[in-house]
Structure formats: structure tokens, C-alpha cells
Amino acid sequence: MARIITFGEIMLRLQPENYLRFFQSDRMEATFGGGEANVAVSLANFEEPVAFVSKLPAHDIGQAAVNSLRYFGVDTSLITRGGDRVGIYYNEKGASQRPSKVIYDRAHSAIAEAVAADFDWDRIFTGAEWFHFTGITPALGQNVAAICLQACQKAKEKGLTVSCDLNYRKNLWSQTEAGQVMARLLPYVDVLIANEEDADKVFGIRAGATDVDSGELNKAGYIDVARQLAQRFGCQTVAITLRTSLSASDNNWAAMLYTAEEAYFSREYAVRIVDRVGGGDSFGAGLIYASLHQYEPQRRLEFAVAASCLKHSIAGDYNRVSVKEVENLAQGSGSGRIQR
């Protein structure tokens, strides 16, 4: 029985080999990924009983997506089968001063055309303790936003902890739409995750003296952002990831945790990026794991940031690391020396 439920879309990821541009070669790598699916895989690698909920076609590509989750031990028994297509995203990995590029082809995917009757939340949440979704899922359509609201309401009715990664995607909806929909969902959220742009784009809440393009971060400003989010929506915990983007290849990576009116800041990692996609999802998974295991706030934050730091070194959406590897890094073992 799953302790943790994640709900969202898993997509086919098509990407040129290495750091080639789109169709610079006639080959593309095919893998799977998606926000809540990535969280589920991370948690399964942490040996947590986790289920991913979605809707996927019954054809071979849909089954391949299911199998990619089963490989890691994610419970896929609650996935509804139906619809005609799996969403696709094309990813071009950036390098140095050339940024990465993502193109979505997900309109009319099975989950985007799902209806409320596809999901029995009473059954889905039986025995569960935690429910996680992202702001990407309600952006798929008004119908999916309504399903997210039903899920959040049922989760709170059953006493689950609810977490949400705000994850604003301008290619999916407008800032106005995002603000209106997420304002209806966040009152049900206990643990809110955002980055330096989300609160600004969705709710107009911005850290002072901060320029995300130049990488200038004002940590004091983020305390106020977190406080405003917590007070407006009643969230018990707000986590804000702090990324200083030096280039597409090199970032500095840290985070802040705000809970019980106290703010905690993590150590900062200098990250040489192999694959940035899924970095935020691995942070969310680390935070969920550490929270469920009742880590004190500073350790909870350091675990989540270390998990995400490691993900940046791994190709593909999924974070393929263990609790031990994360703990080793969080405790200071970050030299990268060979282990024999």
C-alpha cells in the first residue's frame, strides 16, 4: 500500500544525443519523465512506498511509460488506462552560454482529456499519508484543474499532508490563469515549493534586490516572500530554491526553508550540470522523504538540496540516487573522489 501519492503527467522525452541541437543529427534519445513521475521515482529509490496516478493510453507507448516507472518500484496500479496519446516534450540540452530549450507537444494527451470519473480518490488515498502535485498538472486544462481541486479536498478530508511545487510554465498558461487557479488550490497545501520566479509570476510576490538573470539573490527578501505565501494561503512550510545561473553549464544551487516563522538556509553547491531537468523534482522528493522521517528543519533542507544537487549530475528526468548517497553529500562528502 502506497504511503505517498503523486498525481500528474508522464511524457515521452525526445532529445538529440549529447549536446547536439535539434536535428543536427538524425537520432534522438527516447526516455520518459514528468514532474510528479520524477518525484515518485526519487522516492522509490529512497525505498519509500509510492504510487503515481495519471491517465495513459493502453497502447505500447503508454505501456512503455508505465514500465519505466515499474522498473524503479513505483506502484502503477492506480493509473487509469484510456485516451489516445502520450504527451511529448523535446529537450535540447544547453551548454556554456547557450541555454537549454524545451518544446511541448502535449495537447490532447490522455491526462489532458481526463474527467473526474477517471479517479476514485477515496480508493487512491486509502492508507496514504502524503499527496504531491505540481502547478504543471492543473495547467493542462480546466478539467484537470478541477480534478486537482477534488484530489486536494479529498486528501485534506482524509488527513493527508499535501505538497505542491508551484512550477509555473509560461508555455502552458498565462500568469493570470495560473494565479486564479493556484489561489484556489493552495489553501489545501501544507508544504509549498517555489523558485525565485514562481511567486513573482503567479502571485506578484517578489524578493527585493533580486535579479534572476544576473544571479543576484537577496536572501533576506526571500524570507518575506515565504512569509507572505504562508500567511496568504496558510501553508505550514514554504521552501524556496535558490539558483544562481552562471551559465547553462554551471550553476550555484541552494535553498531556503521557512517553517514555524523561522527561516533556514542551506549550504550552496557549485554544480557542473549534466542535466538540469528534474532538479526541482528531486528537491521536492528529498523534502518529502525528510519530512516523513521527521528530520529537524535544517537537516530536512540539507537533505533536499543534496538530493537535487546530485540529480544535476544524472542524465534524464529521473534521479537515480540512494538515501546513503544523499546523506553522504549532505554531510560534506562532495569531492567526487572515486569510491572503491
C-alpha positions as CSV (number, residue, x, y, z in Angstrom):
1,M,0.0,0.0,0.0
2,A,1.4,3.4,-1.1
3,R,2.4,5.8,1.7
4,I,2.9,8.6,-0.8
5,I,0.7,9.5,-3.9
6,T,1.8,11.8,-6.7
7,F,-0.5,12.9,-9.5
8,G,0.4,14.3,-12.9
9,E,1.5,13.6,-16.4
10,I,4.3,11.4,-17.6
11,M,5.6,12.2,-21.0
12,L,7.9,10.8,-23.7
13,R,11.1,12.8,-23.7
14,L,12.9,13.1,-27.1
15,Q,16.4,14.6,-27.1
16,P,19.3,14.9,-29.5
17,E,22.4,12.9,-28.4
18,N,24.9,14.6,-26.2
19,Y,24.7,18.4,-26.6
20,L,23.6,18.5,-30.3
21,R,20.9,20.9,-31.5
22,F,17.5,19.7,-32.8
23,F,18.1,17.6,-35.9
24,Q,21.8,18.3,-36.0
25,S,21.8,14.5,-36.1
26,D,19.1,12.1,-37.4
27,R,19.0,10.4,-34.0
28,M,17.1,11.2,-30.8
29,E,17.2,9.6,-27.4
30,A,13.8,8.4,-26.1
31,T,13.1,8.3,-22.4
32,F,10.2,9.3,-20.1
33,G,9.7,11.9,-17.4
34,G,7.4,14.5,-15.9
35,G,7.2,16.4,-12.6
36,E,5.3,14.2,-10.4
37,A,6.6,11.0,-12.0
38,N,10.1,12.2,-11.3
39,V,9.2,12.7,-7.6
40,A,7.8,9.2,-7.5
41,V,10.9,7.6,-8.9
42,S,13.1,9.5,-6.5
43,L,11.0,8.4,-3.5
44,A,11.0,4.8,-4.8
45,N,14.9,5.0,-4.9
46,F,14.7,6.1,-1.3
47,E,12.8,2.9,-0.7
48,E,9.5,4.7,0.1
49,P,6.2,3.0,-0.9
50,V,5.0,5.5,-3.6
51,A,2.3,5.4,-6.2
52,F,2.0,7.6,-9.3
53,V,-1.5,8.4,-10.5
54,S,-2.3,9.5,-14.1
55,K,-4.1,8.5,-17.2
56,L,-2.3,6.8,-20.1
57,P,-3.3,5.1,-23.3
58,A,-3.4,1.3,-23.3
59,H,-1.2,1.1,-26.4
60,D,2.5,0.2,-26.5
61,I,3.9,3.7,-25.8
62,G,1.6,4.1,-22.8
63,Q,2.7,0.8,-21.5
64,A,6.4,1.7,-22.0
65,A,5.8,4.8,-19.8
66,V,4.2,2.6,-17.1
67,N,7.1,0.1,-17.4
68,S,9.7,3.0,-16.9
69,L,8.1,3.6,-13.5
70,R,7.8,-0.1,-12.6
71,Y,11.5,-0.5,-13.2
72,F,12.2,1.6,-10.1
73,G,9.5,0.1,-8.0
74,V,6.8,2.8,-8.3
75,D,3.3,1.5,-7.8
76,T,1.4,2.0,-11.1
77,S,-1.7,0.1,-10.2
78,L,-3.7,3.3,-9.8
79,I,-3.0,4.6,-13.3
80,T,-6.2,4.9,-15.4
81,R,-5.9,3.5,-18.9
82,G,-7.5,5.3,-21.8
83,G,-7.2,8.1,-24.3
84,D,-5.2,8.1,-27.5
85,R,-1.8,9.7,-26.9
86,V,1.1,10.2,-24.6
87,G,2.4,13.8,-24.2
88,I,5.8,14.5,-25.7
89,Y,8.4,17.1,-24.9
90,Y,11.5,17.8,-27.0
91,N,14.6,18.8,-25.0
92,E,17.7,20.4,-26.3
93,K,20.5,20.5,-23.7
94,G,22.2,23.8,-23.4
95,A,25.9,24.3,-22.8
96,S,28.0,27.3,-21.7
97,Q,26.2,30.4,-22.8
98,R,23.6,28.6,-25.0
99,P,20.5,27.8,-22.9
100,S,18.6,24.6,-22.9
101,K,15.3,24.6,-24.9
102,V,12.1,22.7,-24.3
103,I,9.2,22.3,-26.8
104,Y,6.0,20.8,-25.7
105,D,3.7,18.5,-27.8
106,R,1.2,17.5,-25.1
107,A,-2.2,18.9,-26.3
108,H,-4.9,16.2,-26.2
109,S,-2.8,13.8,-24.2
110,A,-4.7,11.2,-22.2
111,I,-4.3,13.0,-18.9
112,A,-5.2,16.4,-20.5
113,E,-8.5,15.0,-21.6
114,A,-9.2,13.1,-18.3
115,V,-12.5,13.6,-16.5
116,A,-13.4,13.4,-12.8
117,A,-14.8,9.9,-13.1
118,D,-11.4,8.6,-14.1
119,F,-10.1,8.9,-10.5
120,D,-11.6,7.4,-7.3
121,W,-9.8,9.5,-4.7
122,D,-11.3,7.5,-1.8
123,R,-9.7,4.4,-3.1
124,I,-6.5,6.1,-4.2
125,F,-5.9,7.7,-0.8
126,T,-6.6,4.5,1.2
127,G,-3.7,4.1,3.6
128,A,-1.7,7.1,2.2
129,E,-0.1,9.8,4.3
130,W,1.1,12.3,1.7
131,F,-0.2,13.7,-1.6
132,H,2.0,15.6,-4.1
133,F,1.2,17.5,-7.3
134,T,2.7,20.4,-9.2
135,G,1.4,23.6,-10.8
136,I,2.1,21.9,-14.2
137,T,-0.9,19.5,-13.8
138,P,-3.7,22.0,-13.4
139,A,-2.2,24.0,-16.3
140,L,-3.2,21.1,-18.6
141,G,-6.8,22.3,-18.8
142,Q,-9.8,23.4,-16.7
143,N,-10.9,19.8,-16.4
144,V,-7.5,18.8,-14.9
145,A,-7.5,21.8,-12.6
146,A,-11.0,20.7,-11.3
147,I,-9.6,17.1,-10.8
148,C,-6.7,18.6,-8.8
149,L,-9.1,20.5,-6.6
150,Q,-11.1,17.4,-5.9
151,A,-8.0,15.5,-5.1
152,C,-6.8,18.2,-2.7
153,Q,-10.2,18.4,-1.0
154,K,-10.3,14.6,-0.5
155,A,-6.7,14.5,0.7
156,K,-7.4,17.0,3.4
157,E,-10.6,15.2,4.3
158,K,-8.6,12.1,4.9
159,G,-5.9,13.8,6.9
160,L,-3.1,13.6,4.3
161,T,-0.2,16.1,4.2
162,V,-0.4,17.9,0.8
163,S,2.6,19.3,-1.0
164,C,2.8,21.3,-4.2
165,D,5.6,22.6,-6.4
166,L,4.3,25.8,-7.9
167,N,6.3,25.2,-11.2
168,Y,4.9,28.0,-13.4
169,R,5.2,27.2,-17.1
170,K,4.5,30.1,-19.4
171,N,4.1,27.8,-22.4
172,L,1.1,26.1,-20.7
173,W,-0.9,29.1,-19.3
174,S,-0.9,32.8,-18.6
175,Q,0.2,34.4,-15.3
176,T,-3.5,35.4,-14.8
177,E,-4.8,31.9,-15.2
178,A,-2.1,30.5,-13.0
179,G,-2.8,33.0,-10.3
180,Q,-6.5,32.3,-10.3
181,V,-6.3,28.5,-10.3
182,M,-3.4,28.1,-7.9
183,A,-5.1,30.5,-5.4
184,R,-8.0,28.0,-5.2
185,L,-5.6,25.1,-4.7
186,L,-3.0,26.4,-2.3
187,P,-5.3,26.7,0.8
188,Y,-5.2,22.9,0.8
189,V,-1.4,22.8,0.6
190,D,0.7,22.2,3.7
191,V,4.1,22.2,2.1
192,L,4.7,24.7,-0.8
193,I,7.8,24.6,-3.0
194,A,8.7,27.5,-5.3
195,N,11.7,29.0,-7.0
196,E,12.9,32.6,-7.5
197,E,10.4,33.3,-10.3
198,D,7.2,31.3,-9.3
199,A,5.9,33.6,-6.6
200,D,6.5,36.6,-8.7
201,K,5.0,35.3,-11.9
202,V,1.9,33.6,-10.3
203,F,1.2,35.9,-7.4
204,G,3.2,39.1,-7.9
205,I,5.2,38.4,-4.8
206,R,8.9,39.2,-5.4
207,A,12.1,39.2,-3.3
208,G,13.6,42.7,-3.2
209,A,17.0,43.5,-4.7
210,T,17.0,40.2,-6.7
211,D,17.7,39.8,-10.4
212,V,17.3,36.2,-11.5
213,D,19.1,36.8,-14.8
214,S,22.2,38.3,-13.3
215,G,22.1,35.8,-10.4
216,E,21.9,38.5,-7.7
217,L,20.0,37.0,-4.8
218,N,18.8,38.8,-1.7
219,K,18.3,36.1,0.9
220,A,16.5,38.5,3.3
221,G,14.0,39.2,0.6
222,Y,13.1,35.5,0.3
223,I,12.1,35.3,4.0
224,D,9.5,38.0,3.3
225,V,8.3,36.1,0.2
226,A,7.9,32.9,2.1
227,R,6.2,34.7,5.0
228,Q,3.7,36.3,2.6
229,L,2.9,32.9,0.9
230,A,2.5,31.2,4.3
231,Q,0.2,33.9,5.6
232,R,-1.9,34.2,2.4
233,F,-2.6,30.5,2.0
234,G,-2.0,29.0,5.4
235,C,0.9,26.8,4.3
236,Q,2.8,25.3,7.2
237,T,6.1,25.2,5.3
238,V,7.4,27.1,2.3
239,A,10.6,26.0,0.5
240,I,12.3,28.3,-2.0
241,T,15.1,27.0,-4.2
242,L,17.9,29.5,-4.9
243,R,19.6,29.0,-8.2
244,T,22.4,31.3,-9.4
245,S,22.8,30.6,-13.1
246,L,26.3,31.4,-14.1
247,S,25.8,29.7,-17.5
248,A,23.9,26.7,-18.9
249,S,26.7,24.5,-17.7
250,D,27.5,26.0,-14.2
251,N,25.0,27.0,-11.5
252,N,25.2,27.6,-7.8
253,W,22.4,25.8,-6.0
254,A,20.9,26.3,-2.6
255,A,17.5,26.7,-0.9
256,M,15.6,28.2,2.0
257,L,13.1,26.6,4.3
258,Y,10.5,28.7,6.1
259,T,8.5,26.9,8.8
260,A,7.0,27.9,12.2
261,E,8.1,31.5,11.4
262,E,11.8,30.5,11.3
263,A,13.9,30.6,8.2
264,Y,16.8,28.2,7.4
265,F,19.3,28.4,4.6
266,S,21.3,25.5,3.1
267,R,24.9,25.3,2.1
268,E,25.5,26.4,-1.5
269,Y,26.8,23.9,-4.1
270,A,28.7,24.8,-7.2
271,V,27.1,22.5,-9.8
272,R,28.5,21.4,-13.2
273,I,25.3,20.4,-15.0
274,V,24.9,17.2,-16.8
275,D,21.1,17.5,-17.0
276,R,19.1,20.3,-15.3
277,V,15.6,18.8,-16.0
278,G,14.2,17.2,-12.8
279,G,16.4,19.1,-10.4
280,G,13.4,20.8,-8.7
281,D,11.5,17.5,-8.6
282,S,14.4,15.8,-6.8
283,F,14.4,18.6,-4.3
284,G,10.7,18.0,-3.7
285,A,11.2,14.3,-3.2
286,G,14.0,14.9,-0.8
287,L,11.9,17.3,1.2
288,I,9.0,14.8,1.3
289,Y,11.3,12.0,2.4
290,A,13.0,14.1,5.1
291,S,9.6,15.4,6.4
292,L,8.1,12.0,6.6
293,H,11.2,10.8,8.6
294,Q,10.8,13.8,10.9
295,Y,14.2,15.3,10.2
296,E,14.6,18.6,12.1
297,P,14.3,21.7,9.7
298,Q,18.0,22.3,8.9
299,R,18.7,18.6,8.2
300,R,15.5,18.4,6.2
301,L,16.6,21.2,4.0
302,E,20.2,20.0,3.6
303,F,18.9,16.5,2.5
304,A,16.6,18.0,-0.1
305,V,19.3,20.3,-1.5
306,A,21.8,17.5,-1.6
307,A,19.4,15.2,-3.4
308,S,18.8,17.9,-6.0
309,C,22.5,18.7,-6.4
310,L,23.2,15.0,-7.3
311,K,20.3,15.0,-9.8
312,H,22.1,17.7,-11.8
313,S,24.8,15.2,-12.5
314,I,22.5,12.5,-13.9
315,A,21.2,12.3,-17.4
316,G,17.4,12.0,-17.9
317,D,14.4,13.1,-15.8
318,Y,14.8,10.5,-13.1
319,N,17.1,10.9,-10.1
320,R,18.9,7.6,-9.6
321,V,20.4,8.1,-6.2
322,S,20.0,6.4,-2.8
323,V,19.4,7.8,0.7
324,K,23.0,6.9,1.6
325,E,24.4,8.9,-1.3
326,V,22.3,11.9,-0.5
327,E,23.3,11.7,3.2
328,N,27.0,11.5,2.3
329,L,26.8,14.6,0.3
330,A,24.7,16.5,2.8
331,Q,27.2,15.6,5.5
332,G,30.1,17.1,3.5
333,S,31.4,14.3,1.2
334,G,31.3,16.3,-2.1
335,S,34.8,15.9,-3.5
336,G,33.7,13.4,-6.2
337,R,36.6,11.1,-5.4
338,I,36.2,7.5,-6.7
339,Q,34.7,5.1,-4.2
340,R,36.2,1.6,-4.1
